[in-house]
Amino acid sequence: MTMKPYVIPQHHGTIVLDGVDLNELDAKMKTLQKEFTVREIDITFKEEKIAFNQVRSSRDAYNFIKDVLFDGMEVQEHFVVLFLSQSNQIIGYYRHSKGTINSTQVDIELIMAVAIKSLSKAMIVSHNHPSGNKNPSEADRRMTKKLKQAAALFDISVLDHVI
């Protein structure tokens, strides 16, 4: 069996291995390359045609969310976001989270990432209260305030929080 020199990238020297070890090293290097490959992140838009165009009021937002996103009686809280252009045209919507009967998680960083990627200039957030209570909780108010502060850093307006 002949020994073959093998150069490892980022290594200062040459390692001499036999043929079997060389094959194992090649396999390991390929595995490591896959593990350390940086992948492109892409947010996609579904081609779903919805007969709704512009939001002129909180009632318009409520009707869109109720008619399009909530299909009837919900027993779990859902958090959705409408993304709007400068002229309040609906760019798209994002079903952010689905929770329990009395709460759902809201990730402000993720919402902002989608808003920035979609080039939104405004957004309307919404979630339901399966109990039927239309009043915001203190947690709802705090989250809305934090979202408004984050959005303001990117000149994005949070126009409303519809419950």
CYANA upper distance limits for C-alpha pairs under 8 A (distance plus 0.5 A):
  1 MET  CA     18 ASP  CA      7.69
  1 MET  CA     19 GLY  CA      7.92
  2 THR  CA     18 ASP  CA      7.15
  2 THR  CA     19 GLY  CA      7.85
  3 MET  CA     16 VAL  CA      6.80
  3 MET  CA     17 LEU  CA      6.21
  3 MET  CA     18 ASP  CA      5.26
  3 MET  CA     19 GLY  CA      7.23
  4 LYS  CA     16 VAL  CA      6.36
  4 LYS  CA     17 LEU  CA      6.50
  4 LYS  CA     18 ASP  CA      6.89
  4 LYS  CA     19 GLY  CA      7.59
  4 LYS  CA     22 LEU  CA      8.49
  5 PRO  CA     14 THR  CA      6.92
  5 PRO  CA     15 ILE  CA      6.44
  5 PRO  CA     16 VAL  CA      5.13
  5 PRO  CA     17 LEU  CA      7.16
  6 TYR  CA     14 THR  CA      6.54
  6 TYR  CA     15 ILE  CA      6.03
  6 TYR  CA     16 VAL  CA      6.66
  6 TYR  CA     17 LEU  CA      7.73
  6 TYR  CA     22 LEU  CA      8.12
  7 VAL  CA     11 HIS  CA      7.99
  7 VAL  CA     13 GLY  CA      7.61
  7 VAL  CA     14 THR  CA      5.67
  7 VAL  CA     15 ILE  CA      6.98
  8 ILE  CA     13 GLY  CA      8.49
  8 ILE  CA     14 THR  CA      7.78
  8 ILE  CA     15 ILE  CA      8.31
 17 LEU  CA     21 ASP  CA      6.39
 17 LEU  CA     22 LEU  CA      6.44
 18 ASP  CA     22 LEU  CA      6.65
 19 GLY  CA     23 ASN  CA      6.88
 20 VAL  CA     24 GLU  CA      6.95
 21 ASP  CA     25 LEU  CA      6.52
 22 LEU  CA     26 ASP  CA      6.62
 23 ASN  CA     27 ALA  CA      6.79
 24 GLU  CA     28 LYS  CA      6.67
 25 LEU  CA     29 MET  CA      6.51
 26 ASP  CA     30 LYS  CA      6.74
 27 ALA  CA     31 THR  CA      6.80
 28 LYS  CA     32 LEU  CA      6.66
 29 MET  CA     33 GLN  CA      6.57
 30 LYS  CA     34 LYS  CA      6.81
 31 THR  CA     35 GLU  CA      6.82
 32 LEU  CA     36 PHE  CA      6.71
 33 GLN  CA     37 THR  CA      6.48
 43 ILE  CA    114 VAL  CA      8.04
 43 ILE  CA    117 LYS  CA      7.91
 52 PHE  CA     64 PHE  CA      7.80
 52 PHE  CA     90 ILE  CA      8.32
 53 ASN  CA     89 GLN  CA      6.27
 53 ASN  CA     90 ILE  CA      6.31
 54 GLN  CA     88 ASN  CA      6.21
 54 GLN  CA     89 GLN  CA      4.88
 54 GLN  CA     90 ILE  CA      6.34
 55 VAL  CA     60 ASP  CA      6.01
 55 VAL  CA     61 ALA  CA      6.53
 55 VAL  CA     88 ASN  CA      6.16
 55 VAL  CA     89 GLN  CA      6.97
 55 VAL  CA     90 ILE  CA      7.55
 56 ARG  CA     60 ASP  CA      6.79
 56 ARG  CA     88 ASN  CA      7.76
 57 SER  CA     61 ALA  CA      7.08
 58 SER  CA     62 TYR  CA      6.57
 58 SER  CA    160 ASP  CA      7.56
 58 SER  CA    162 VAL  CA      7.84
 59 ARG  CA     63 ASN  CA      6.56
 60 ASP  CA     64 PHE  CA      6.67
 61 ALA  CA     65 ILE  CA      6.61
 61 ALA  CA    124 ILE  CA      8.03
 61 ALA  CA    162 VAL  CA      8.21
 62 TYR  CA     66 LYS  CA      6.42
 62 TYR  CA    162 VAL  CA      7.08
 63 ASN  CA     67 ASP  CA      6.28
 64 PHE  CA     68 VAL  CA      6.12
 64 PHE  CA     69 LEU  CA      7.91
 65 ILE  CA     69 LEU  CA      5.56
 65 ILE  CA     70 PHE  CA      7.02
 65 ILE  CA    126 SER  CA      8.29
 66 LYS  CA     70 PHE  CA      5.53
 66 LYS  CA     71 ASP  CA      7.84
 67 ASP  CA     71 ASP  CA      7.34
 70 PHE  CA     74 GLU  CA      7.81
 73 MET  CA    130 PRO  CA      8.38
 74 GLU  CA    130 PRO  CA      6.55
 75 VAL  CA    100 THR  CA      8.40
 75 VAL  CA    101 ILE  CA      6.32
 75 VAL  CA    130 PRO  CA      5.89
 76 GLN  CA     98 LYS  CA      7.21
 76 GLN  CA     99 GLY  CA      6.25
 76 GLN  CA    100 THR  CA      5.44
 76 GLN  CA    101 ILE  CA      4.95
 76 GLN  CA    102 ASN  CA      7.60
 76 GLN  CA    103 SER  CA      8.38
 76 GLN  CA    129 HIS  CA      8.42
 76 GLN  CA    130 PRO  CA      6.73
 77 GLU  CA     98 LYS  CA      6.30
 77 GLU  CA     99 GLY  CA      5.64
 77 GLU  CA    100 THR  CA      6.36
 77 GLU  CA    101 ILE  CA      6.40
 77 GLU  CA    102 ASN  CA      6.87
 77 GLU  CA    103 SER  CA      6.40
 77 GLU  CA    104 THR  CA      6.32
 77 GLU  CA    127 HIS  CA      7.04
 77 GLU  CA    128 ASN  CA      5.92
 77 GLU  CA    129 HIS  CA      6.48
 77 GLU  CA    130 PRO  CA      6.85
 78 HIS  CA     95 ARG  CA      8.14
 78 HIS  CA     96 HIS  CA      8.10
 78 HIS  CA     97 SER  CA      6.12
 78 HIS  CA     98 LYS  CA      4.90
 78 HIS  CA     99 GLY  CA      6.71
 78 HIS  CA    104 THR  CA      7.12
 78 HIS  CA    127 HIS  CA      5.82
 78 HIS  CA    128 ASN  CA      6.49
 79 PHE  CA     95 ARG  CA      6.91
 79 PHE  CA     96 HIS  CA      5.96
 79 PHE  CA     97 SER  CA      5.64
 79 PHE  CA     98 LYS  CA      6.97
 79 PHE  CA    104 THR  CA      7.55
 79 PHE  CA    106 VAL  CA      7.93
 79 PHE  CA    125 VAL  CA      7.86
 79 PHE  CA    126 SER  CA      6.22
 79 PHE  CA    127 HIS  CA      4.86
 79 PHE  CA    128 ASN  CA      7.71
 80 VAL  CA     93 TYR  CA      7.60
 80 VAL  CA     94 TYR  CA      6.11
 80 VAL  CA     95 ARG  CA      5.03
 80 VAL  CA     96 HIS  CA      5.73
 80 VAL  CA     97 SER  CA      7.57
 80 VAL  CA    125 VAL  CA      6.42
 80 VAL  CA    126 SER  CA      5.82
 80 VAL  CA    127 HIS  CA      6.73
 81 VAL  CA     93 TYR  CA      6.03
 81 VAL  CA     94 TYR  CA      5.65
 81 VAL  CA     95 ARG  CA      7.12
 81 VAL  CA     96 HIS  CA      7.46
 81 VAL  CA    111 ILE  CA      8.42
 81 VAL  CA    123 MET  CA      7.16
 81 VAL  CA    124 ILE  CA      6.27
 81 VAL  CA    125 VAL  CA      4.93
 81 VAL  CA    126 SER  CA      6.72
 82 LEU  CA     90 ILE  CA      7.37
 82 LEU  CA     91 ILE  CA      8.21
 82 LEU  CA     92 GLY  CA      6.57
 82 LEU  CA     93 TYR  CA      4.89
 82 LEU  CA     94 TYR  CA      7.04
 82 LEU  CA    123 MET  CA      5.92
 82 LEU  CA    124 ILE  CA      5.61
 82 LEU  CA    125 VAL  CA      6.79
 83 PHE  CA     90 ILE  CA      6.47
 83 PHE  CA     91 ILE  CA      5.97
 83 PHE  CA     92 GLY  CA      5.89
 83 PHE  CA     93 TYR  CA      6.31
 83 PHE  CA     94 TYR  CA      8.41
 83 PHE  CA    115 ALA  CA      7.20
 83 PHE  CA    118 SER  CA      8.32
 83 PHE  CA    120 SER  CA      6.23
 83 PHE  CA    121 LYS  CA      8.21
 83 PHE  CA    122 ALA  CA      6.63
 83 PHE  CA    123 MET  CA      5.08
 83 PHE  CA    124 ILE  CA      7.26
 84 LEU  CA     88 ASN  CA      5.50
 84 LEU  CA     89 GLN  CA      5.83
 84 LEU  CA     90 ILE  CA      5.09
 84 LEU  CA     91 ILE  CA      5.69
 84 LEU  CA     92 GLY  CA      7.72
 84 LEU  CA    120 SER  CA      5.98
 84 LEU  CA    121 LYS  CA      6.58
 84 LEU  CA    122 ALA  CA      5.49
 84 LEU  CA    123 MET  CA      6.05
 84 LEU  CA    124 ILE  CA      8.44
 85 SER  CA     89 GLN  CA      5.69
 85 SER  CA     90 ILE  CA      7.03
 85 SER  CA     91 ILE  CA      6.80
 85 SER  CA    119 LEU  CA      8.30
 85 SER  CA    120 SER  CA      5.93
 85 SER  CA    121 LYS  CA      5.70
 85 SER  CA    122 ALA  CA      6.84
 86 GLN  CA    120 SER  CA      8.10
 86 GLN  CA    121 LYS  CA      5.79
 86 GLN  CA    122 ALA  CA      7.39
 88 ASN  CA    122 ALA  CA      7.80
 91 ILE  CA    118 SER  CA      8.15
 91 ILE  CA    120 SER  CA      7.82
 96 HIS  CA    106 VAL  CA      7.96
 96 HIS  CA    111 ILE  CA      8.05
 97 SER  CA    104 THR  CA      7.04
 97 SER  CA    105 GLN  CA      6.89
 97 SER  CA    106 VAL  CA      7.49
 98 LYS  CA    104 THR  CA      6.47
 98 LYS  CA    105 GLN  CA      8.13
 99 GLY  CA    103 SER  CA      6.17
 99 GLY  CA    104 THR  CA      4.47
 99 GLY  CA    105 GLN  CA      7.13
100 THR  CA    104 THR  CA      6.67
101 ILE  CA    129 HIS  CA      8.42
101 ILE  CA    130 PRO  CA      6.89
102 ASN  CA    129 HIS  CA      7.35
102 ASN  CA    130 PRO  CA      7.65
102 ASN  CA    131 SER  CA      8.32
106 VAL  CA    143 MET  CA      8.42
107 ASP  CA    111 ILE  CA      6.91
108 ILE  CA    112 MET  CA      6.60
108 ILE  CA    146 LYS  CA      8.39
108 ILE  CA    147 LEU  CA      6.60
108 ILE  CA    150 ALA  CA      8.26
109 GLU  CA    113 ALA  CA      6.64
110 LEU  CA    114 VAL  CA      6.89
111 ILE  CA    115 ALA  CA      6.70
112 MET  CA    116 ILE  CA      6.53
112 MET  CA    150 ALA  CA      8.03
112 MET  CA    151 ALA  CA      7.32
113 ALA  CA    117 LYS  CA      6.56
114 VAL  CA    118 SER  CA      6.51
115 ALA  CA    119 LEU  CA      6.69
115 ALA  CA    120 SER  CA      5.79
115 ALA  CA    121 LYS  CA      8.48
115 ALA  CA    123 MET  CA      8.34
116 ILE  CA    120 SER  CA      6.78
116 ILE  CA    154 PHE  CA      8.41
120 SER  CA    156 ILE  CA      7.46
121 LYS  CA    155 ASP  CA      7.48
121 LYS  CA    156 ILE  CA      5.24
121 LYS  CA    157 SER  CA      6.90
122 ALA  CA    156 ILE  CA      5.56
122 ALA  CA    157 SER  CA      4.94
122 ALA  CA    158 VAL  CA      6.25
122 ALA  CA    159 LEU  CA      7.15
123 MET  CA    156 ILE  CA      7.95
123 MET  CA    157 SER  CA      6.77
123 MET  CA    158 VAL  CA      5.50
123 MET  CA    159 LEU  CA      6.55
123 MET  CA    160 ASP  CA      8.11
124 ILE  CA    158 VAL  CA      6.32
124 ILE  CA    159 LEU  CA      5.98
124 ILE  CA    160 ASP  CA      5.52
124 ILE  CA    161 HIS  CA      6.47
124 ILE  CA    162 VAL  CA      7.97
125 VAL  CA    158 VAL  CA      8.09
125 VAL  CA    160 ASP  CA      6.88
125 VAL  CA    161 HIS  CA      5.31
125 VAL  CA    162 VAL  CA      6.82
126 SER  CA    161 HIS  CA      5.79
126 SER  CA    162 VAL  CA      5.03
126 SER  CA    163 ILE  CA      6.15
127 HIS  CA    161 HIS  CA      8.41
127 HIS  CA    162 VAL  CA      7.13
127 HIS  CA    163 ILE  CA      5.75
128 ASN  CA    132 GLY  CA      8.50
128 ASN  CA    163 ILE  CA      5.75
129 HIS  CA    133 ASN  CA      6.51
129 HIS  CA    134 LYS  CA      7.42
129 HIS  CA    163 ILE  CA      7.42
134 LYS  CA    163 ILE  CA      6.18
135 ASN  CA    163 ILE  CA      7.82
136 PRO  CA    140 ASP  CA      6.06
136 PRO  CA    141 ARG  CA      7.05
136 PRO  CA    163 ILE  CA      7.66
137 SER  CA    141 ARG  CA      6.91
138 GLU  CA    142 ARG  CA      6.77
139 ALA  CA    143 MET  CA      6.62
140 ASP  CA    144 THR  CA      6.66
141 ARG  CA    145 LYS  CA      6.70
142 ARG  CA    146 LYS  CA      6.78
143 MET  CA    147 LEU  CA      6.62
144 THR  CA    148 LYS  CA      6.60
144 THR  CA    161 HIS  CA      7.65
145 LYS  CA    149 GLN  CA      6.77
146 LYS  CA    150 ALA  CA      6.73
147 LEU  CA    151 ALA  CA      6.50
147 LEU  CA    158 VAL  CA      8.09
148 LYS  CA    152 ALA  CA      6.52
148 LYS  CA    157 SER  CA      7.49
148 LYS  CA    158 VAL  CA      6.18
149 GLN  CA    153 LEU  CA      7.32
150 ALA  CA    154 PHE  CA      7.98
151 ALA  CA    155 ASP  CA      6.89
151 ALA  CA    156 ILE  CA      5.43
151 ALA  CA    157 SER  CA      6.80
151 ALA  CA    158 VAL  CA      7.54
152 ALA  CA    156 ILE  CA      5.97
152 ALA  CA    157 SER  CA      6.95
